[in-house]
Amino acid sequence: MSTRPIRIGVQLQPQHAPYELIRDRVTELEELGADIVFNWDHFFPLYGEPDGLHFESWTMLAAIAEQTSRIELGALVNCNSYRNPNLQADMARTIDRISAKGTGTGRFIFGTGSGWFERDYEEYGYEFGTVGSRLNDLARDLPIIRERWTTLNPAPTRDIPILIGGGGEKKTLRMVAEHAHIWHSFSDAATLERKLGILGEHCAAVGRDQGEIEISVELGKQSVAEVEELRALGASLFTLGITGPEYDLAPVREWLAWRDAAR
């Protein structure tokens, strides 16, 4: 069982809805007490009408940072392929600074991954490569991003948390051990238990305390009993994806009530 407090993150998938509604739902999520609001880093809807309404991730995150005052924010997850690593670092630092208004401490989480949605690559002119090459690029770029954070003026307000999404056992979990503050996956209890063992091996290899890494899992359609199993294995951040055109917040309210009862 993790000693970390339970946190609930909500991914407002930026598809099939006008921006005005997304903005209003962000305000509602902060008022409800959600811990983190995420979007995703794609250029087209991932399901539903393939050419439906859709908005870009990073510009939206900057607006959310200015709009809110308490809730943390980030992408679940950024696609490393779409932007130069030094640019990613500077954008992250800027949003960190925007989100620090009034407190001096930023609320931005740098969620990242290697990318996978081929249509994004084809229509925006990026080289798709292979799963392996995209993972290699991410492994190359993460140290560049972290190094750039040490040279920017002004510096980030805090050690910007890095969230890495994915479950690859050889490359992704190695990067988690080396760089991540948060590891996000779509695991059930049996899968999570096995992968935590592999992550522990990678942490030992790089000299990292595995306890420094927060474990995040997708809620999906899991029952409370199933989520309690994940909690017992050490998960503390639970994320729920909701989509337009309505962005129904009823499931969010239910999971927030579960969080509050468990604290």
Long-range contacts (C-beta under 8 A, 24 or more apart in sequence): 1-231, 1-232, 1-234, 2-215, 2-231, 2-234, 2-235, 2-236, 4-214, 4-236, 5-236, 5-263, 6-231, 6-236, 6-237, 6-238, 6-259, 6-262, 6-263, 7-35, 7-36, 7-236, 7-237, 7-238, 7-259, 8-34, 8-35, 8-36, 8-237, 8-238, 8-239, 8-240, 8-252, 8-255, 8-256, 8-259, 9-34, 9-35, 9-36, 9-37, 9-38, 9-76, 9-216, 9-237, 9-238, 9-239, 9-240, 10-34, 10-36, 10-37, 10-38, 10-239, 10-240, 10-241, 10-242, 10-252, 11-37, 11-38, 11-39, 11-40, 11-76, 11-239, 11-240, 11-241, 11-242, 12-37, 12-38, 12-39, 12-242, 12-247, 13-39, 13-40, 13-46, 13-241, 13-242, 13-243, 13-244, 14-39, 14-40, 14-54, 14-55, 14-56, 14-57, 14-60, 14-244, 15-45, 15-46, 15-48, 15-52, 15-53, 15-54, 15-243, 15-244, 16-45, 16-48, 16-49, 16-52, 16-53, 16-54, 16-243, 16-244, 16-245, 17-53, 17-243, 17-244, 17-245, 17-246, 17-247, 18-53, 19-55, 19-60, 21-244, 21-245, 21-247, 22-55, 22-60, 22-244, 22-247, 23-63, 23-67, 25-247, 25-249, 26-64, 26-67, 26-68, 26-71, 27-67, 27-68, 28-249, 29-71, 29-249, 29-252, 30-68, 30-69, 30-70, 30-71, 32-249, 32-252, 32-253, 32-256, 33-256, 33-260, 34-71, 34-252, 34-256, 35-71, 35-72, 35-237, 36-71, 36-72, 36-73, 36-74, 36-109, 36-237, 36-239, 37-64, 37-68, 37-71, 37-72, 37-73, 38-73, 38-74, 38-75, 38-76, 38-111, 38-239, 39-64, 39-75, 39-76, 40-75, 40-76, 40-77, 41-75, 41-77, 41-78, 41-79, 41-82, 42-79, 42-117, 42-120, 43-119, 43-120, 43-123, 43-124, 44-117, 44-119, 44-120, 44-123, 46-117, 47-243, 48-243, 50-119, 53-244, 58-83, 58-91, 58-95, 61-95, 61-108, 62-94, 62-95, 62-98, 65-95, 65-98, 65-99, 65-107, 65-108, 66-98, 66-99, 66-101, 68-99, 68-107, 69-101, 69-102, 69-103, 70-107, 71-107, 72-107, 72-108, 72-109, 73-99, 73-107, 73-108, 73-109, 74-108, 74-109, 74-110, 74-111, 74-163, 75-111, 75-112, 76-111, 76-163, 76-165, 76-184, 76-239, 77-111, 77-112, 77-113, 77-163, 77-164, 77-165, 77-184, 78-110, 78-111, 78-112, 78-113, 79-112, 79-113, 79-114, 79-115, 79-117, 79-120, 80-112, 80-113, 80-114, 80-115, 80-134, 80-137, 80-138, 80-141, 81-114, 81-115, 81-121, 81-126, 81-127, 81-129, 81-134, 81-137, 82-115, 82-120, 82-124, 82-126, 85-140, 85-141, 85-142, 85-144, 85-145, 85-148, 86-144, 86-145, 86-148, 88-112, 88-141, 88-145, 89-144, 89-145, 89-146, 89-148, 89-149, 89-152, 90-148, 90-152, 92-145, 92-149, 92-156, 92-160, 93-149, 93-152, 93-155, 93-156, 93-160, 96-156, 96-157, 96-158, 96-160, 97-154, 97-156, 97-157, 100-157, 104-157, 105-157, 105-158, 106-156, 106-157, 106-158, 106-160, 108-160, 109-160, 109-161, 109-162, 109-163, 109-182, 110-145, 110-160, 110-161, 110-162, 110-163, 111-162, 111-163, 111-164, 111-165, 111-182, 111-184, 112-138, 112-142, 112-162, 112-163, 112-164, 112-165, 113-138, 113-164, 113-165, 113-166, 114-138, 114-166, 114-172, 132-171, 135-168, 135-171, 135-172, 135-175, 136-171, 138-175, 139-171, 139-174, 139-175, 142-175, 142-178, 142-179, 143-179, 146-179, 163-216, 167-191, 167-195, 169-195, 169-198, 173-198, 173-199, 173-202, 174-202, 174-205, 174-206, 176-202, 176-213, 177-202, 177-203, 177-205, 177-206, 177-208, 177-210, 177-213, 178-202, 178-206, 178-208, 180-213, 181-212, 181-213, 181-214, 182-213, 182-214, 182-215, 182-216, 182-237, 183-213, 183-214, 183-215, 183-216, 184-216, 184-217, 184-218, 184-237, 184-239, 185-216, 185-217, 185-218, 186-217, 186-218, 186-220, 187-217, 187-230, 188-222, 188-226, 188-230, 189-226, 189-229, 189-230, 189-233, 192-217, 192-230, 192-233, 192-235, 193-233, 196-233, 196-234, 219-255, 224-258, 227-258, 231-262
